[in-house]
Amino acid sequence: MVSAQRPATPAVVPVDRVALPVVLNWVPEALGPLVDSAEVKNSFVLDRTLLGAGAALLPDSEEGARQSLRKLDGVSVRLYRFHDAGMIDPDQAALLREAYRARGWKHLVSGEKGAMLHSGTTDVWLAVDGVTVRGGTVLAITPKSVSLVTFAGNLDPVDILKLRGHFGIPNFSGDKLEDAR
């Protein structure tokens, strides 16, 4: 006699506990009103081929950064500039931030009035799966601009450290960059 096995009941995991996949062309709905009022709108995507070409341009001494770049599937950049300061609604910016939290991404950094942005804010979120970084987003807001950079790939946290100082990823004050290479 063959006994029928009951299929296992799948575990239900709350949405706020699971990071949704990184999609380079996804942007929060809250960005719509900001985009509509922007005077200048630029966006581009660097795919795996272009990132590989960029990695090949790095000197031999940057092998760690090359390896990390090869793990990326792509980078999406969106830049929005406004004619006058104050055109960026703080409530819309808050909705942007909330959209990443709602997707389950981990808020890593929030910097206000940083020297790099001159009276702006920068937020960094990572989409993580255990210890693997599946991607991330940097949102930089100044009084007259919004920049959104998203990357996708399979990185470990050390890979992100190896990319500091390249492609606009800043070194941090007191950073021991050589330790990560």
N, C-alpha and C positions, 0 to 999 in steps of 0.2 A: 504494500500500500504506500502510495506517495503522499506525503503530507505537504500541504500547501503552506508555504511560509508567508507570513504577513509582511508586507513591505514596511520598512522603517519609516516612521513619521519624520519628515524633514523638520529640523529645528528652525524656528522662526527667530530671525535676528533683527532687532530694531534697526531701522534705517540709520539712526544717528550713530550706530556702532560700526557700520560698514562704509568704507570709502568707496564711492562710485568710481568707475574707471575714468581715467584721464582722457578726455577727448579734446584735441587741440582746437577744434572750431567751436566748442561750447563756451558761451558766455552767459552770465546770470541775466535774467530778464531785467533786473534793476539797472543794467547798463544802458538799456534802450533810451530812456529819457536823456541821459547824459550824452549819448552819441548824437541824438537828434539836435541838441543845442551846441554841439562842437563846431567850431569854425573850420578846423583842419582835422581830417580823419585819415590815418595811415594804418595799414595792417599788412603783415606778410608772415609766411611760414617757411621755416628752414626744415627740410625733410632730412631723412637719414643720409642721403647722398651729399647734400650740401654741408651737413655737419661733419661728415667724413672728410670732405675737402678742407674744411676749416681745421680739422684735427691734423691733417697732413701738413699744414702750414706751420704748426708749432715746432719749435726746435727739439732736437733729441733729448735735451735736458728736461723736457716736459712730458715724458712718457706716461706718467700717472694721469695727467690731464687728457692725453690722447685716448687712453683706455677708457676713461670716464665718458668722454664724448661719444665713443663708439657704442656705448650702452644706451644712448638716447635715440628715441624713435623720431622725435621732432621737437621744434620750438616754435611757438606762435607768439607774435608780438603785435599788440594793438596800441596805437598812440592817438590820443585825442587832445587837441589844443583849443583853448577858449580865448575869445577876444579880450574879455575883461576878467579881472580877479573877482571872485565871489559868484561866478556863474555856476559853480559846482555845488549843488545842494547837499549839505551834510547828511540829510536824511536818506538821500539816494546812495551816498557813499556807505552809510550804515547798512542799507539793504544789500549792497554788494558784498560786504563782509559777512553778513548773515547767510547769504546764499552758499558760500563755501562751507560754513559750519554745518548747514543743513545737509550738505552732501557727504558729511562725515570726514571732511579733511581736517587735519590737525593744524591749529594756528600756532605757528612756531615763533614768529617775531612780529612785533608791532612797535614801530618807532615813530615818535612824533617830533616834529621840528628838528629833524636831523640836519647836520651840516651839509650832507650831500644834496638834500632836496630844498634847502633854504625855505623854511616854514612850511614843510609838507609832511605827509605821513607815508610810511611804507609798511605794508603787511606782507607776510610770507606764510603760505599754507603748503602743507605736504599731504599728498595722498599716499598713505602707507598701508602695507600689507605685512604685518609682523614687523620685521626689521628691514624689509625691502621698500624702498621709496619708488612708487610707481609713477610719480610725477609731482608737479607743484606749480604754484602760481605766485608771482610777485605783483602786488598792486601798489603803485606809487601815485600819490595824489599831491599835487602842488596847487597853489592858488589858481593857476591858469592851465593845468594839464592833468590828464589821467592816463597812466600807462599800465598796461596789463600784459605780463609776460607769463606764458604757460609752457611747461616742458613735460614730455612724456617719455618714459623708458623704464628700465629696471636697474635702479641704482642702490648702492648701500650708502649709509651716511658718510663714509669716508670719501666716496666718489664726489659728493657735493663739496667737501673740503678741498679736494684736488682741483676743482674747477675755479676756486677763488682766484681773482686777478685776471680772469679770462672772460671774454665775451660779456663784459659789463658786470660780472659778478664781483662784488667788492671784497677787498681784504678788510679785516676788522682791525681797529686800533689795538696794538699790543698783540696782534696775531703772529703766531709762530708758523708761518706758511711752510717752512722747510720741514717741520715735524710731520706734516700730513703727506708729504711726497715720498 
